[in-house]
Amino acid sequence: MKTKRAEGRISGKRRARSAAKEIAYIALGVALITICAWISIPVFTIPYTLQTLAVPLIGALLGWKRGATSVVVYILMGLAGIPVFSNFNAGAGVLFGPTGGYIFGFLFAVVISGLFKLIPLKNKWGRSGMFYGANVLGMAVCYAFGTAWFVFMYRCSVAYALTVCVVPYLAADAVKLLVAALLTVRLEPYIK
């Protein structure tokens, strides 16, 4: 009888540790997106931020479930009025404004990067290339969703939306996605 009780206590402690670890990883993801949103250079309609580095990195390191949960918590925090968006903004006006589609698009990007984590490729260079491809695909879907949202909100042409919201950011985002892929392979062994 004591053995079953002892096993029950050990099992309960493992579950508590596991839950605490999950919460810590998700909190880390939210913090990384938030800090990277605050690091911004206001230009054009959408500021340059490091979110396009953070989101694929979170997905690739934490996996699609933890990554998506981190992005959802980030969005809900901003919706609740906590200034987590770029330039310390918050609220429904930002989230449901013309550029809110890119924030919602982060969900697609994080899930795509996170799903590629499941591919059991061992070679570090191959894995870096795989993550870079996943990051590019995820960001392309994020861009597509955000651009469609922008077109709907501003009632403008797709060409105008691409010129304002995508083209000026492509080169910087390509570099950030590469850095995210390289960091992922370097940091993966430390994330369980």
N, CA and C of each residue as an Amber inpcrd file, in Angstrom:
protein
   576
   0.8110000  -1.1940000   0.0000000   0.0000000   0.0000000   0.0000000
   0.8530000   1.2560000   0.0000000   1.9350000   1.2730000   0.7810000
   2.8180000   2.4220000   0.8240000   3.4750000   2.6540000  -0.5410000
   3.7320000   1.5740000  -1.2190000   4.3720000   1.6880000  -2.5190000
   3.4840000   2.4430000  -3.5000000   2.1880000   2.1460000  -3.5040000
   1.2740000   2.8430000  -4.4090000   1.1690000   4.3190000  -4.0580000
   1.1390000   4.6350000  -2.7520000   1.0900000   6.0320000  -2.3320000
   2.3540000   6.7700000  -2.7400000   3.4950000   6.1280000  -2.5170000
   4.7760000   6.7420000  -2.8950000   4.8320000   6.9720000  -4.4040000
   4.3720000   5.9840000  -5.1610000   4.3520000   6.1380000  -6.6160000
   3.4150000   7.2720000  -7.0190000   2.2910000   7.3880000  -6.3350000
   1.3380000   8.4660000  -6.6140000   1.9320000   9.8350000  -6.3500000
   2.6900000   9.9570000  -5.2260000   3.3340000  11.2390000  -4.9060000
   4.3910000  11.5810000  -5.9420000   5.1760000  10.5970000  -6.3470000
   6.2130000  10.8200000  -7.3520000   5.5790000  11.2130000  -8.6800000
   4.5210000  10.5160000  -9.0530000   3.8230000  10.8300000 -10.2980000
   3.2420000  12.2460000 -10.2550000   2.6800000  12.6330000  -9.1150000
   2.1370000  13.9880000  -8.9490000   3.2180000  15.0420000  -9.0520000
   4.3750000  14.7720000  -8.4730000   5.4900000  15.7170000  -8.5570000
   5.9860000  15.8450000  -9.9940000   6.0260000  14.7300000 -10.7050000
   6.4430000  14.7790000 -12.1160000   5.4700000  15.6040000 -12.9420000
   4.1690000  15.4150000 -12.7080000   3.1750000  16.1900000 -13.4420000
   3.3080000  17.6780000 -13.1310000   3.5280000  18.0070000 -11.8660000
   3.6850000  19.4140000 -11.4660000   4.9190000  20.0170000 -12.1260000
   6.0390000  19.2580000 -12.1380000   7.2530000  19.7420000 -12.7970000
   7.0310000  19.9080000 -14.2860000   6.3290000  18.9560000 -14.8840000
   6.0530000  19.0090000 -16.3130000   5.1860000  20.2180000 -16.6490000
   4.1540000  20.4630000 -15.8420000   3.2890000  21.6230000 -16.0720000
   4.0690000  22.9220000 -15.8860000   4.9070000  22.9770000 -14.8580000
   5.7180000  24.1740000 -14.6120000   6.6790000  24.4230000 -15.7730000
   7.2410000  23.3480000 -16.3170000   8.1650000  23.4770000 -17.4540000
   7.4260000  24.0080000 -18.6760000   6.2360000  23.4900000 -18.9410000
   5.4400000  23.9510000 -20.0850000   5.1030000  25.4300000 -19.9450000
   4.6650000  25.8280000 -18.7520000   4.3220000  27.2270000 -18.5030000
   5.5520000  28.1070000 -18.6740000   6.6940000  27.6470000 -18.1890000
   7.9320000  28.4280000 -18.3200000   8.3230000  28.6070000 -19.7800000
   8.2300000  27.5530000 -20.5780000   8.5680000  27.6580000 -22.0020000
   7.6160000  28.6160000 -22.7250000   6.3280000  28.5170000 -22.4280000
   5.3550000  29.3980000 -23.0680000   5.5960000  30.8470000 -22.6470000
   5.8640000  31.0600000 -21.3720000   6.1680000  32.4100000 -20.8890000
   7.4290000  32.9580000 -21.5610000   8.4180000  32.1010000 -21.7420000
   9.6410000  32.5070000 -22.4310000   9.3290000  32.9160000 -23.8710000
   8.4650000  32.1510000 -24.5350000   8.0640000  32.4880000 -25.9000000
   7.3510000  33.8270000 -25.9640000   6.4240000  34.0570000 -25.0580000
   5.6840000  35.3260000 -25.0180000   6.6530000  36.4820000 -24.7540000
   7.5480000  36.2940000 -23.8060000   8.5170000  37.3460000 -23.4820000
   9.4110000  37.6660000 -24.6780000   9.8470000  36.6440000 -25.3940000
  10.7170000  36.8660000 -26.5510000   9.9860000  37.6420000 -27.6500000
   8.7430000  37.2720000 -27.9440000   7.9750000  38.0020000 -28.9640000
   7.7780000  39.4570000 -28.5290000   7.4470000  39.6480000 -27.2580000
   7.1850000  40.9930000 -26.7440000   8.4280000  41.8630000 -26.8210000
   9.5400000  41.3670000 -26.3440000  10.7860000  42.1380000 -26.3680000
  11.1740000  42.4580000 -27.8100000  11.0080000  41.4850000 -28.6890000
  11.3450000  41.7060000 -30.0940000  10.3750000  42.6700000 -30.7680000
   9.1540000  42.7730000 -30.2740000   8.2070000  43.7670000 -30.7970000
   8.6090000  45.1610000 -30.3570000   9.1320000  45.2750000 -29.1610000
   9.5260000  46.5810000 -28.6310000  10.7770000  47.1190000 -29.3190000
  11.5970000  46.2210000 -29.8420000  12.7820000  46.6520000 -30.5900000
  12.3190000  46.9480000 -32.0100000  11.9860000  48.2020000 -32.2640000
  11.4040000  48.5370000 -33.5620000  11.9430000  49.8580000 -34.0940000
  11.9420000  49.9200000 -35.4110000  12.3150000  51.1470000 -36.1090000
  11.0760000  51.5750000 -36.8920000  10.4480000  52.6840000 -36.4990000
   9.2180000  53.0860000 -37.1850000   9.5010000  53.6580000 -38.5800000
   9.1120000  52.9050000 -39.5820000   9.2080000  53.3490000 -40.9760000
   7.9490000  52.8930000 -41.6940000   7.5900000  53.5820000 -42.7240000
   6.4530000  53.2080000 -43.5450000   5.2130000  52.9730000 -42.6780000
   4.3730000  52.0540000 -43.0860000   3.1270000  51.7650000 -42.3780000
   3.3690000  50.8250000 -41.2110000   4.2720000  49.8830000 -41.3970000
   4.5670000  48.8680000 -40.3890000   6.0160000  49.0450000 -39.9500000
   6.2920000  49.1340000 -38.6480000   7.6810000  49.3180000 -38.2180000
   8.5130000  48.0500000 -38.4210000   9.8060000  48.2440000 -38.6090000
  10.7330000  47.1110000 -38.5960000  10.8240000  46.6320000 -37.1550000
  10.6110000  45.3440000 -36.9230000  10.7700000  44.7820000 -35.5820000
  11.5580000  43.4840000 -35.6930000  11.8900000  42.9310000 -34.5580000
  12.5700000  41.6370000 -34.5280000  11.5890000  40.4840000 -34.3250000
  10.2970000  40.7510000 -34.4270000   9.3110000  39.6820000 -34.2640000
   9.4800000  38.6000000 -35.3260000   9.8870000  39.0010000 -36.5140000
  10.0720000  38.0070000 -37.5720000  11.3240000  37.1590000 -37.3410000
  12.0950000  37.4910000 -36.3430000  13.1670000  36.6130000 -35.8570000
  12.6200000  35.7330000 -34.7400000  11.8580000  36.3300000 -33.8340000
  11.3780000  35.6190000 -32.6510000  10.3660000  34.5300000 -32.9720000
   9.3990000  34.8250000 -33.8350000   8.3090000  33.8840000 -34.0820000
   8.8020000  32.5550000 -34.6650000   9.5980000  32.5470000 -35.7490000
  10.0670000  31.2500000 -36.2490000  11.0270000  30.5550000 -35.2790000
  11.7840000  31.3420000 -34.5330000  12.6860000  30.7570000 -33.5400000
  11.8940000  30.0350000 -32.4600000  10.8270000  30.6500000 -31.9990000
   9.9730000  30.0320000 -30.9790000   9.3430000  28.7520000 -31.5080000
   8.8230000  28.8150000 -32.7280000   8.2110000  27.6220000 -33.3100000
   9.1910000  26.4770000 -33.4460000  10.3740000  26.7800000 -33.9600000
  11.3670000  25.7320000 -34.1960000  11.9460000  25.1840000 -32.8970000
  12.1000000  26.0260000 -31.8980000  12.6700000  25.5610000 -30.6300000
  11.6400000  24.8970000 -29.7190000  10.4620000  25.4920000 -29.6220000
   9.4680000  24.9990000 -28.6680000   8.4840000  24.0150000 -29.2680000
   8.4400000  23.9330000 -30.5970000   7.4720000  23.0690000 -31.2470000
   6.2030000  23.8400000 -31.5450000   5.3570000  23.2400000 -32.3740000
   4.1910000  23.9790000 -32.8460000   3.1570000  24.2330000 -31.7600000
   2.9910000  23.2960000 -30.8110000   1.9720000  23.4880000 -29.7700000
   2.3710000  24.6000000 -28.8020000   3.5840000  24.5070000 -28.2630000
   4.0430000  25.5500000 -27.3420000   4.1650000  26.8940000 -28.0660000
   4.6570000  26.8400000 -29.2960000   4.8170000  28.0630000 -30.0760000
   3.4870000  28.7370000 -30.3390000   2.4970000  27.9570000 -30.7800000
   1.1720000  28.5210000 -31.0510000   0.5480000  29.0540000 -29.7720000
   0.7310000  28.3460000 -28.6740000   0.2070000  28.8150000 -27.3920000
   0.8640000  30.1380000 -27.0040000   2.1670000  30.2490000 -27.2300000
   2.8700000  31.5020000 -26.9330000   2.3040000  32.6620000 -27.7400000
   2.0500000  32.4430000 -29.0290000   1.5160000  33.5040000 -29.8810000
   0.0830000  33.8610000 -29.4580000  -0.7210000  32.8630000 -29.1370000
  -2.0940000  33.1290000 -28.6920000  -2.0860000  33.9390000 -27.3900000
  -1.2340000  33.5670000 -26.4480000  -1.1410000  34.3180000 -25.1850000
  -0.6730000  35.7490000 -25.4680000   0.2910000  35.9040000 -26.3580000
   0.7800000  37.2290000 -26.7520000  -0.3650000  38.0720000 -27.3190000
  -1.1410000  37.5010000 -28.2310000  -2.2740000  38.2130000 -28.8300000
  -3.3070000  38.5840000 -27.7680000  -3.6220000  37.6480000 -26.8870000
  -4.6110000  37.9220000 -25.8340000  -4.1270000  38.9940000 -24.8580000
  -2.8250000  38.9920000 -24.5680000  -2.2790000  40.0350000 -23.6960000
  -2.4320000  41.4110000 -24.3460000  -2.1130000  41.4870000 -25.6330000
  -2.2710000  42.7500000 -26.3460000  -3.7250000  43.1830000 -26.4090000
  -4.6130000  42.2360000 -26.6380000  -6.0480000  42.5190000 -26.6930000
  -6.5570000  43.0270000 -25.3400000  -5.9730000  42.4980000 -24.2600000
  -6.3750000  42.9010000 -22.9080000  -5.8260000  44.2750000 -22.5100000
  -4.9840000  44.8540000 -23.3650000  -4.4660000  46.1940000 -23.0650000
  -3.0510000  46.2330000 -22.5470000  -2.4030000  45.1010000 -22.4530000
  -1.0090000  45.0740000 -22.0230000  -0.1610000  45.4750000 -23.2330000
   0.7240000  46.4500000 -23.1070000   1.4480000  46.9870000 -24.2690000
   2.5550000  46.0570000 -24.7960000   2.1480000  44.9920000 -25.4450000
   3.1090000  44.0060000 -25.9510000   3.4110000  44.1740000 -27.4370000
   2.6230000  44.9880000 -28.1570000   2.8370000  45.1560000 -29.5810000
   3.9330000  46.1910000 -29.8380000   4.3120000  46.3500000 -31.0910000
   5.3930000  47.2790000 -31.4270000   5.0560000  48.6900000 -30.9390000
   6.1060000  49.4340000 -30.6140000   5.9730000  50.7990000 -30.0720000
   5.1410000  50.8400000 -28.7980000   5.1520000  49.7430000 -28.0360000
   4.4390000  49.6300000 -26.7570000   2.9370000  49.8770000 -26.9150000
   2.3800000  49.4560000 -28.0310000   0.9460000  49.5860000 -28.2870000
   0.2070000  48.3650000 -27.7710000  -1.1010000  48.5330000 -27.6190000
  -1.9600000  47.4390000 -27.1710000  -3.3870000  47.7410000 -27.5780000
  -4.2440000  46.7530000 -27.3950000  -5.6690000  46.9530000 -27.5740000
  -6.2160000  46.4310000 -28.8800000  -7.5350000  46.4080000 -28.9320000
  -8.2390000  45.8960000 -30.1010000  -7.9930000  46.7540000 -31.3260000
  -7.7590000  48.0560000 -31.1490000  -7.4980000  48.9450000 -32.2720000
  -6.2710000  48.5360000 -33.0580000  -5.2450000  48.0770000 -32.3650000
  -4.0280000  47.6050000 -33.0420000  -4.2800000  46.2400000 -33.6600000
  -4.8610000  45.3640000 -32.8780000  -5.0440000  43.9870000 -33.3170000
  -6.0250000  43.8690000 -34.4760000  -7.0580000  44.6600000 -34.4700000
  -8.0490000  44.5950000 -35.5380000  -7.9230000  45.7590000 -36.5130000
  -6.7810000  46.4570000 -36.4430000  -6.4940000  47.5280000 -37.3790000
  -5.9040000  46.9860000 -38.6750000  -5.4560000  47.8710000 -39.5360000
  -4.9720000  47.4720000 -40.8610000  -3.7990000  46.4930000 -40.8450000
  -2.9500000  46.5580000 -39.8380000  -1.7860000  45.6680000 -39.8080000
  -1.9460000  44.4990000 -38.8380000  -3.1120000  44.3670000 -38.2460000
  -3.3400000  43.2700000 -37.3000000  -3.2520000  41.8970000 -37.9350000
  -3.4920000  41.8190000 -39.2230000  -3.4030000  40.5320000 -39.9150000
  -2.0210000  39.9130000 -39.8430000  -1.0010000  40.7490000 -39.7860000
   0.3600000  40.2190000 -39.6810000   0.5820000  39.6120000 -38.2990000
  -0.0280000  40.2160000 -37.2750000   0.0860000  39.6460000 -35.9290000
  -0.6220000  38.2940000 -35.8780000  -1.8340000  38.2230000 -36.4330000
  -2.5250000  36.9390000 -36.4930000  -1.7600000  35.9540000 -37.3930000
  -1.0980000  36.4640000 -38.4030000  -0.2990000  35.6250000 -39.3020000
   0.8610000  34.9380000 -38.5990000   1.2870000  35.4970000 -37.4660000
   2.3520000  34.8470000 -36.6940000   1.9550000  33.4360000 -36.2820000
   0.6610000  33.2090000 -36.1000000   0.1950000  31.8630000 -35.7450000
   0.5610000  30.8550000 -36.8300000   0.3690000  31.2270000 -38.0780000
   0.7240000  30.3330000 -39.1870000   2.2330000  30.0980000 -39.2230000
   2.9940000  31.1800000 -39.0710000   4.4500000  31.0790000 -39.1380000
   5.0040000  30.1840000 -38.0300000   4.4980000  30.3430000 -36.8130000
   5.0110000  29.5700000 -35.6860000   4.6420000  28.0870000 -35.8240000
   3.4500000  27.8170000 -36.3320000   3.0340000  26.4190000 -36.5050000
   3.8660000  25.7480000 -37.5970000   4.0910000  26.4250000 -38.7000000
   4.8890000  25.8300000 -39.7830000   6.3050000  25.5450000 -39.3180000
   6.9470000  26.5110000 -38.6610000   8.3030000  26.2810000 -38.1420000
   8.3110000  25.1560000 -37.1150000   7.2810000  25.1240000 -36.2780000
   7.1910000  24.0990000 -35.2420000   6.9890000  22.7050000 -35.7950000
   6.2250000  22.5870000 -36.8780000   6.0030000  21.2660000 -37.4830000
   7.2930000  20.7080000 -38.0910000   8.1350000  21.5730000 -38.6240000
   9.3970000  21.1140000 -39.1950000  10.3510000  20.5950000 -38.1150000
  10.1210000  20.9790000 -36.8760000  10.9250000  20.4600000 -35.7650000
  10.7780000  18.9430000 -35.6550000   9.6460000  18.4290000 -36.0970000
   9.3640000  16.9970000 -35.9870000  10.1540000  16.1510000 -36.9900000
  10.7500000  16.7660000 -37.9900000  11.5200000  16.0190000 -38.9950000
  12.8540000  15.6030000 -38.3750000  13.1600000  14.3030000 -38.3570000
  14.3410000  13.8070000 -37.6340000  15.6520000  13.8940000 -38.4290000
  15.9360000  15.0280000 -39.0060000  17.1810000  15.2410000 -39.7300000
  18.2820000  15.5380000 -38.7170000  19.4010000  14.8140000 -38.7860000
  20.4560000  14.9450000 -37.7770000  21.5680000  15.9090000 -38.1860000
  21.8770000  16.0030000 -39.4790000  22.9530000  16.8570000 -39.9550000
  22.6420000  18.3200000 -39.6350000  23.5840000  19.0090000 -38.9510000
  23.3160000  20.3770000 -38.5050000  23.1200000  21.3440000 -39.6700000
  23.9220000  21.2200000 -40.7210000  23.7690000  22.1180000 -41.8640000
  22.4620000  21.8240000 -42.6010000  22.1580000  20.5480000 -42.7300000
  20.8930000  20.1750000 -43.3620000  19.7110000  20.6560000 -42.5440000
  19.8420000  20.5410000 -41.2330000  18.7710000  20.9860000 -40.3320000
  18.6110000  22.5120000 -40.3960000  19.7340000  23.2260000 -40.4730000
  19.6670000  24.6860000 -40.6100000  18.9470000  25.0640000 -41.9000000
  19.3010000  24.3780000 -42.9910000  18.6420000  24.6400000 -44.2710000
  17.1640000  24.3160000 -44.2210000  16.8380000  23.2220000 -43.5620000
  15.4360000  22.8320000 -43.4300000  14.6520000  23.8930000 -42.6530000
  15.2310000  24.3640000 -41.5410000  14.5490000  25.3830000 -40.7480000
  14.4480000  26.7040000 -41.5110000  15.4690000  27.0280000 -42.2920000
  15.3840000  28.2580000 -43.0820000  14.2290000  28.1560000 -44.0780000
  14.1300000  27.0190000 -44.7440000  13.0180000  26.8010000 -45.6720000
  11.6670000  26.8720000 -44.9720000  11.5870000  26.2770000 -43.7880000
  10.3450000  26.3220000 -43.0070000  10.0150000  27.7530000 -42.6030000
  11.0350000  28.4960000 -42.1930000  10.8310000  29.8840000 -41.7800000
  10.3450000  30.7440000 -42.9470000  10.9470000  30.5200000 -44.1210000
  10.5290000  31.2730000 -45.3080000   9.0740000  30.9300000 -45.6570000
   8.7460000  29.6510000 -45.6330000   7.3700000  29.2310000 -45.9220000
   6.3910000  29.8340000 -44.9120000   6.7340000  29.7490000 -43.6390000
   5.8680000  30.3040000 -42.5910000   5.6850000  31.8020000 -42.7310000
   6.7710000  32.5060000 -43.0550000   6.6630000  33.9600000 -43.2060000
   5.8870000  34.3110000 -44.4670000   6.0040000  33.5050000 -45.5190000
   5.2290000  33.7490000 -46.7350000   3.7330000  33.6340000 -46.4420000
   3.3560000  32.6440000 -45.6510000   1.9410000  32.4890000 -45.2740000
   1.5090000  33.6620000 -44.3880000   2.3750000  34.0740000 -43.4740000
   2.0870000  35.2360000 -42.6200000   1.9040000  36.4880000 -43.4740000
   2.8080000  36.6970000 -44.4210000   2.6910000  37.8380000 -45.3410000
   1.3860000  37.7810000 -46.1180000   1.0380000  36.6040000 -46.6220000
  -0.1900000  36.4590000 -47.4210000  -1.4190000  36.8060000 -46.5890000
  -1.4820000  36.2820000 -45.3640000  -2.6180000  36.5600000 -44.4950000
  -2.6720000  38.0430000 -44.1370000  -1.5280000  38.5880000 -43.7360000
  -1.4730000  40.0030000 -43.3570000  -1.7950000  40.9280000 -44.5140000
  -1.3220000  40.5750000 -45.7070000  -1.5980000  41.4050000 -46.8840000
  -3.0740000  41.3650000 -47.2500000  -3.6690000  40.1780000 -47.1970000
  -5.1130000  40.0730000 -47.4700000  -5.8990000  40.9080000 -46.4720000
  -5.5130000  40.8620000 -45.2250000  -6.1630000  41.6500000 -44.1650000
  -6.0180000  43.1500000 -44.4720000  -4.8000000  43.5610000 -44.8320000
  -4.5150000  44.9590000 -45.1410000  -5.3740000  45.4400000 -46.3140000
  -5.4590000  44.6210000 -47.3650000  -6.2750000  44.9520000 -48.5440000
  -7.7360000  45.1190000 -48.1410000  -8.2320000  44.2270000 -47.3110000
  -9.6180000  44.3020000 -46.8460000  -9.8550000  45.5590000 -46.0120000
  -8.9290000  45.8720000 -45.1030000  -9.1110000  47.0110000 -44.2010000
  -8.9930000  48.3570000 -44.9160000  -8.0390000  48.4570000 -45.8360000
  -7.8040000  49.7250000 -46.5390000  -8.5410000  49.8250000 -47.8690000
  -9.1190000  48.7070000 -48.3120000  -9.8030000  48.6820000 -49.6050000
  -8.8480000  49.1550000 -50.7100000  -7.6620000  48.5950000 -50.7110000
  -6.6400000  48.9740000 -51.6820000  -6.3140000  47.7760000 -52.5690000
  -5.4630000  47.9830000 -53.5350000  -5.0750000  46.8860000 -54.4210000
  -4.0270000  46.0160000 -53.7370000  -3.9140000  44.7870000 -54.1970000
  -2.9020000  43.8710000 -53.6750000  -1.5080000  44.4210000 -53.9790000
  -1.3320000  45.0060000 -55.1630000  -0.0280000  45.5770000 -55.5390000
   0.3830000  46.6680000 -54.5650000  -0.5610000  47.5360000 -54.1890000
  -0.2430000  48.5940000 -53.2320000   0.1210000  47.9960000 -51.8690000
  -0.6620000  47.0380000 -51.4220000  -0.4060000  46.4090000 -50.1240000
   0.9730000  45.7400000 -50.1010000   1.3120000  45.0370000 -51.1630000
   2.6300000  44.3920000 -51.2370000   3.7460000  45.4290000 -51.2270000
   3.5400000  46.5380000 -51.9470000   4.5430000  47.5980000 -52.0120000
   4.7690000  48.2480000 -50.6540000   3.7000000  48.3950000 -49.8900000
   3.7890000  49.0730000 -48.6000000   4.1460000  48.1200000 -47.4670000
   3.6060000  46.9100000 -47.4860000   3.6910000  46.0210000 -46.3250000
   4.6840000  44.8650000 -46.4600000   5.1060000  44.5350000 -47.6540000
   5.9440000  43.3510000 -47.8110000   7.3150000  43.6760000 -48.4120000
   7.3150000  44.2830000 -49.5760000   8.5660000  44.4930000 -50.3140000
   9.6520000  45.2040000 -49.4880000   9.3280000  46.2830000 -48.7430000
  10.3910000  46.9640000 -47.9820000  11.0160000  46.1030000 -46.8780000
  10.3700000  45.0040000 -46.5360000  10.8150000  44.1960000 -45.3990000
  11.4740000  42.8770000 -45.8140000  11.4400000  42.5610000 -47.0900000
  11.9110000  41.2470000 -47.5470000  13.3770000  40.9790000 -47.2270000
  14.2570000  41.9150000 -47.5340000  15.6930000  41.6850000 -47.3160000
  16.0060000  41.5060000 -45.8350000  15.4820000  42.3950000 -45.0020000
  15.7330000  42.2900000 -43.5530000  15.1490000  41.0040000 -42.9950000
  13.9470000  40.6470000 -43.4370000  13.3260000  39.4160000 -42.9390000
  14.0830000  38.1750000 -43.3940000  14.6360000  38.1920000 -44.6020000
  15.4240000  37.0440000 -45.0730000  16.6220000  36.8080000 -44.1580000
  17.2530000  37.8830000 -43.7280000  18.3980000  37.7640000 -42.8130000
  17.9260000  37.2660000 -41.4500000  16.8230000  37.8250000 -40.9540000
  16.3070000  37.4000000 -39.6420000  15.8970000  35.9310000 -39.6480000
  15.3040000  35.4800000 -40.7420000  14.9000000  34.0760000 -40.8390000
  16.1090000  33.1530000 -40.8710000  17.1840000  33.5950000 -41.5170000
  18.4270000  32.8170000 -41.5330000  19.0370000  32.7460000 -40.1340000
  19.0770000  33.8790000 -39.4530000  19.5970000  33.9040000 -38.0750000
  18.7610000  32.9920000 -37.1830000  17.4440000  33.0270000 -37.3380000
  16.5620000  32.1570000 -36.5450000  16.8730000  30.6920000 -36.8080000
  17.1070000  30.3270000 -38.0720000  17.4160000  28.9290000 -38.4100000
  18.7420000  28.5060000 -37.7890000  19.7470000  29.3590000 -37.8690000
  21.0600000  29.0270000 -37.3010000  21.0050000  28.9480000 -35.7780000
  20.2830000  29.8720000 -35.1590000  20.1320000  29.8400000 -33.6960000
  19.3690000  28.6030000 -33.2410000  18.3830000  28.2050000 -34.0160000
  17.5860000  27.0280000 -33.6640000  18.4660000  25.8050000 -33.5370000
  19.2910000  25.5650000 -34.5330000  20.1450000  24.3770000 -34.5130000
  21.1360000  24.4480000 -33.3620000  21.5990000  25.6460000 -33.0570000
  22.5610000  25.8250000 -31.9660000  21.9050000  25.6080000 -30.5920000
  20.6530000  26.0540000 -30.4450000  19.9860000  26.0190000 -29.1330000
  19.1300000  24.7770000 -28.8960000  18.8160000  24.0400000 -29.9570000
  17.9370000  22.8630000 -29.8300000  18.3400000  21.8740000 -28.7460000
  19.6270000  21.5700000 -28.5990000  19.9870000  20.5780000 -27.5710000
  19.6150000  20.9950000 -26.1460000  19.3920000  22.2850000 -25.9240000
  19.1120000  22.7650000 -24.5710000  17.6260000  22.8510000 -24.2600000
  16.7870000  22.6310000 -25.2610000  15.3400000  22.7050000 -25.0800000
  14.7680000  21.2950000 -25.1040000  14.1320000  20.9040000 -24.0610000
  13.5480000  19.5430000 -23.9750000  12.0510000  19.6280000 -24.0630000
